[in-house]
Amino acid sequence: MSTRWHAALAYALVGEELDLGVQETPDIATLVADLDAAGWVPDRVGEHARAQALWPHPIPDAVRAGLGAAQLQAALGRARAALGLEVLTVLPPSRRSRLDADERRLLADVPPHFGRT
């Protein structure tokens, strides 16, 4: 059964329903090329994503009809990776901090059978 894989993925990425035909399976390289042809180059998709409160966009039922949830999420992950949008904001590593008294107490709290040495 052919489904609208690329239309569903494009909707999640750009929030617009694009007519991208039907596909048996998602082809991420073709999807990225189709988005580019529609004016959604990777930089524009990234700017759009960072400007949204909720991204990727929820895909309407009519657009994702016939698509399995797990397969759709996996394909969306591959599409985000292809667009360089796996992570929208890169944060520096957190710095190590000292444990406070409560955290030290919780770490020391073990069951009686744990066997302290």
C-alpha positions, 0 to 999 in steps of 0.5 A: 500500500502506498502512503504519503510518507514524504508529505507527512514528514514534510508537515512535521518539519515545516508545518505545511502540507506539501504535495509530494506524491505517494511512496512505499517507503520513505526516501530521506535523500529524495525528501530533502531534495523535494523540500529544497525544491519547495524552497525549504532548504536546510537552513530555512527549516532550521530557522523555522524549527528554532522559532517554533514553540512546538517542533516537530509539528504534530502531523494531522491524522489525514496526512499520516493515515496508514503510517505506523507511529514507530516507523514515522518517528524513525523516518523523522529522526533520519530526516532531522539528521539529514537536515542537521537538526538532530539537536536544535540547541547545543549546550556545553557540558554541565560542570561537576558540582559538589553534593549538598548534605541531602544528596550525600545522605541519599547516597549513604542511605542503603538497605541493611543487607547491602553490607557496609564495609 
